[in-house]
């Protein structure tokens, strides 16, 4: 039987995920950075791997400010969250994510993007859970995870 994450830890990690999304979606850099270990990192396209506070600042500045009105009104949603113990004080988190977007210019609502998340949370010496790594996979160019048969894609080479 696989090891399970204790319920109290799972709830605390889900709270961390919620704080991460709220800070990210409201432009709260200090709240966002507080979700990460000091040497924690984010890997996100197109910014690449962004390590530590300076890297996180570079990533959020690019996301929030490079295109006017582009980021306002976003809601990051995580679903089908899987958690597995990793190492002595870590938990591997895998989930699907989607972004709902309210366009602040046209007032239209839409799904902006979808993908998967592969993250390592660690319980630090102060007893708080923080992200050691956050790897965001955007579903672009057909990069949808699939373990079933190729025929599900409907491609001509499905019979291979």
C-alpha positions as CSV (number, residue, x, y, z in Angstrom):
1,X,0.0,0.0,0.0
2,X,1.3,3.4,-0.9
3,X,2.2,5.9,1.8
4,X,-0.3,8.6,2.4
5,X,0.1,12.2,3.4
6,X,-1.4,12.8,6.9
7,X,-4.7,14.7,6.7
8,X,-3.4,17.6,8.8
9,X,-0.5,18.1,6.4
10,X,-2.7,17.7,3.3
11,X,-5.0,20.5,4.7
12,X,-2.1,22.8,5.4
13,X,-0.7,22.1,1.9
14,X,-4.1,22.9,0.3
15,X,-4.1,26.1,2.3
16,X,-0.6,26.9,0.9
17,X,-1.9,26.2,-2.7
18,X,-4.9,28.6,-2.0
19,X,-2.5,31.4,-0.7
20,X,-0.3,30.9,-3.7
21,X,-3.3,31.3,-6.1
22,X,-4.7,34.3,-4.3
23,X,-1.4,36.1,-4.2
24,X,-0.6,35.3,-7.8
25,X,-4.0,36.4,-9.0
26,X,-4.1,39.6,-7.0
27,X,-0.6,40.9,-7.7
28,X,0.6,40.3,-4.1
29,X,4.3,39.7,-4.6
30,X,5.2,39.4,-0.9
31,X,2.3,36.9,-0.3
32,X,3.4,35.0,-3.4
33,X,7.1,34.8,-2.4
34,X,6.2,33.8,1.1
35,X,4.7,30.6,-0.4
36,X,8.2,29.5,-1.5
37,X,11.3,28.3,0.4
38,X,14.1,30.8,0.3
39,X,15.9,28.8,-2.4
40,X,12.6,27.7,-4.0
41,X,12.0,28.0,-7.7
42,X,9.3,28.3,-10.4
43,X,9.6,26.8,-13.8
44,X,7.1,28.4,-16.2
45,X,7.0,29.0,-19.9
46,X,8.3,31.4,-21.3
47,X,10.2,32.7,-18.3
48,X,12.1,29.5,-17.7
49,X,13.4,28.4,-14.3
50,X,13.2,31.3,-11.8
51,X,15.1,30.7,-8.6
52,X,14.8,32.5,-5.3
53,X,13.2,35.8,-4.6
54,X,14.9,37.6,-7.5
55,X,13.8,34.9,-10.0
56,X,10.2,34.9,-8.7
57,X,10.2,38.7,-9.0
58,X,11.4,38.5,-12.6
59,X,8.6,35.9,-13.3
60,X,5.8,37.9,-11.7
61,X,6.9,41.2,-13.3
62,X,6.8,39.5,-16.7
63,X,3.4,37.9,-16.1
64,X,1.8,40.9,-14.4
65,X,3.2,43.9,-16.1
66,X,4.7,43.2,-19.6
67,X,1.2,43.4,-21.3
68,X,-1.2,46.0,-19.9
69,X,-4.6,44.4,-18.8
70,X,-3.3,41.0,-19.7
71,X,-3.2,39.5,-16.2
72,X,-5.9,41.3,-14.4
73,X,-9.0,39.2,-13.6
74,X,-7.4,35.8,-13.6
75,X,-8.3,32.9,-11.3
76,X,-6.0,30.0,-11.1
77,X,-7.8,26.7,-10.2
78,X,-6.2,23.5,-9.2
79,X,-8.1,20.3,-9.3
80,X,-7.7,16.5,-9.0
81,X,-4.9,17.1,-6.5
82,X,-2.6,14.1,-5.8
83,X,-0.2,14.2,-2.9
84,X,2.5,11.7,-2.2
85,X,5.2,11.7,0.5
86,X,8.7,12.4,-0.9
87,X,11.8,12.2,1.3
88,X,11.8,13.0,5.0
89,X,9.8,16.2,4.9
90,X,8.5,16.6,1.4
91,X,5.2,16.1,-0.5
92,X,5.0,15.8,-4.2
93,X,1.9,17.5,-5.6
94,X,0.5,16.8,-9.0
95,X,-2.7,18.3,-10.2
96,X,-4.5,19.8,-13.2
97,X,-4.8,23.6,-13.4
98,X,-6.9,26.0,-15.4
99,X,-7.2,29.7,-15.5
100,X,-10.5,31.5,-15.7
101,X,-10.1,35.0,-17.1
102,X,-12.3,38.0,-16.7
103,X,-11.3,40.5,-19.4
104,X,-11.3,43.9,-17.7
105,X,-11.7,45.7,-21.0
106,X,-14.4,43.7,-22.8
107,X,-15.9,42.3,-19.6
108,X,-16.0,38.8,-21.2
109,X,-15.2,35.7,-19.3
110,X,-13.3,32.7,-20.7
111,X,-11.0,29.8,-20.0
112,X,-7.5,31.3,-20.6
113,X,-5.3,28.2,-20.3
114,X,-5.0,24.6,-18.9
115,X,-2.2,22.3,-17.9
116,X,-0.6,20.3,-15.2
117,X,1.4,21.2,-12.1
118,X,4.3,19.1,-10.6
119,X,5.4,20.7,-7.3
120,X,7.4,19.7,-4.3
121,X,6.3,21.2,-0.9
122,X,8.6,20.9,2.1
123,X,7.9,21.3,5.8
124,X,10.5,23.7,7.0
125,X,12.2,24.1,10.4
126,X,9.5,26.6,11.5
127,X,6.8,24.0,10.9
128,X,5.4,25.8,7.8
129,X,4.9,24.2,4.4
130,X,6.5,26.0,1.5
131,X,7.1,25.2,-2.1
132,X,10.6,24.0,-2.9
133,X,9.8,23.7,-6.6
134,X,6.8,24.6,-8.8
135,X,6.9,23.2,-12.4
136,X,4.0,24.5,-14.5
137,X,3.2,22.6,-17.8
138,X,1.1,24.6,-20.2
139,X,-1.0,22.6,-22.6
140,X,0.3,24.2,-25.8
141,X,1.1,22.5,-29.1
142,X,-0.8,19.4,-28.2
143,X,1.1,18.7,-25.0
144,X,-1.7,17.0,-23.3
145,X,-0.7,14.1,-21.0
146,X,-2.2,10.8,-22.2
147,X,-1.3,7.2,-21.2
148,X,-4.0,5.5,-23.3
149,X,-3.8,4.3,-26.8
150,X,-2.7,6.6,-29.6
151,X,-6.1,6.1,-31.4
152,X,-7.7,8.5,-28.9
153,X,-6.0,11.3,-30.7
154,X,-7.8,10.4,-33.9
155,X,-4.5,10.7,-35.8
156,X,-3.9,8.8,-39.1
157,X,-1.0,7.0,-37.5
158,X,-3.2,5.7,-34.6
159,X,-2.9,2.1,-35.9
160,X,0.9,2.1,-35.4
